[in-house]
């Protein structure tokens, strides 16, 4: 990620406070991949706590998509991640 802007740590992922175009593009490219990784891990029977960490990492990565031009897409992606998180929690309780 770019060095411009302040970086805040949250778990294993980082969010750039003032993301550059490159930061936003990277987040757009990597967030779906991280979600897919979490789904694959869940389907393979990976420990629920580890899958939860993977989902949290994906949610943190998507925070870099904070560019005003892309806020609508970010909000949609966030909605999908929230729905996935709810489904995961329901699955985990079984």
C-alpha positions in Angstrom: 0.0 0.0 0.0 1.1 3.6 -0.5 2.9 5.4 2.2 0.8 8.5 1.8 -1.8 8.7 4.6 -1.9 7.2 8.0 -2.1 3.4 8.4 -4.2 1.9 11.1 -3.7 -1.7 12.2 -6.7 -4.0 12.8 -5.7 -7.6 13.2 -3.7 -8.8 10.2 -5.1 -6.2 7.8 -4.4 -2.5 7.4 -6.6 0.3 6.3 -5.1 3.5 4.7 -6.9 6.6 6.0 -6.5 8.5 2.8 -6.2 5.7 0.2 -4.7 6.4 -3.2 -6.1 5.1 -6.4 -3.7 2.2 -6.2 -4.9 1.4 -2.6 -8.5 1.4 -3.7 -7.8 -0.7 -6.8 -5.8 -3.2 -4.7 -8.7 -3.4 -2.2 -11.2 -4.0 -5.0 -9.0 -6.7 -6.4 -8.2 -8.5 -3.1 -11.4 -8.3 -1.1 -13.4 -10.8 -3.3 -10.4 -13.1 -3.3 -10.3 -13.0 0.5 -14.0 -13.7 0.7 -13.6 -16.7 -1.7 -10.7 -18.0 0.5 -12.9 -17.8 3.5 -15.7 -19.7 1.7 -13.2 -22.3 0.5 -11.8 -22.7 4.0 -15.3 -23.1 5.5 -16.3 -25.7 2.9 -13.1 -27.7 3.7 -14.0 -27.7 7.4 -11.5 -25.2 8.7 -11.9 -24.2 12.3 -14.7 -21.6 12.7 -12.5 -19.2 14.6 -10.0 -19.2 11.7 -12.7 -18.7 9.1 -14.0 -15.8 11.2 -10.6 -14.2 11.2 -10.5 -14.6 7.4 -13.9 -12.8 7.1 -12.7 -10.1 9.4 -9.6 -9.7 7.3 -11.7 -9.3 4.1 -13.9 -6.7 5.9 -10.9 -4.8 6.9 -9.4 -4.8 3.4 -12.6 -3.5 1.9 -12.3 -0.4 4.1 -9.7 0.9 1.7 -12.5 1.3 -0.8 -13.4 4.6 0.8 -12.9 6.8 -2.3 -16.0 9.0 -2.7 -16.4 7.9 -6.3 -16.6 4.2 -5.2 -18.6 4.6 -2.0 -21.7 3.1 -3.6 -19.8 -0.1 -4.6 -18.1 -0.2 -1.2 -21.5 0.0 0.5 -22.8 -2.8 -1.7 -19.7 -5.0 -1.0 -20.1 -4.2 2.7 -23.7 -5.4 2.6 -22.7 -8.6 1.0 -20.0 -9.1 3.6 -22.4 -8.4 6.4 -24.9 -10.9 5.0 -22.1 -13.5 4.7 -21.1 -12.8 8.3 -24.6 -13.4 9.5 -24.8 -16.6 7.5 -21.5 -17.7 8.9 -22.6 -17.0 12.5 -25.8 -19.0 11.9 -23.8 -21.9 10.4 -21.3 -21.8 13.3 -24.1 -22.1 15.9 -25.1 -25.5 14.5 
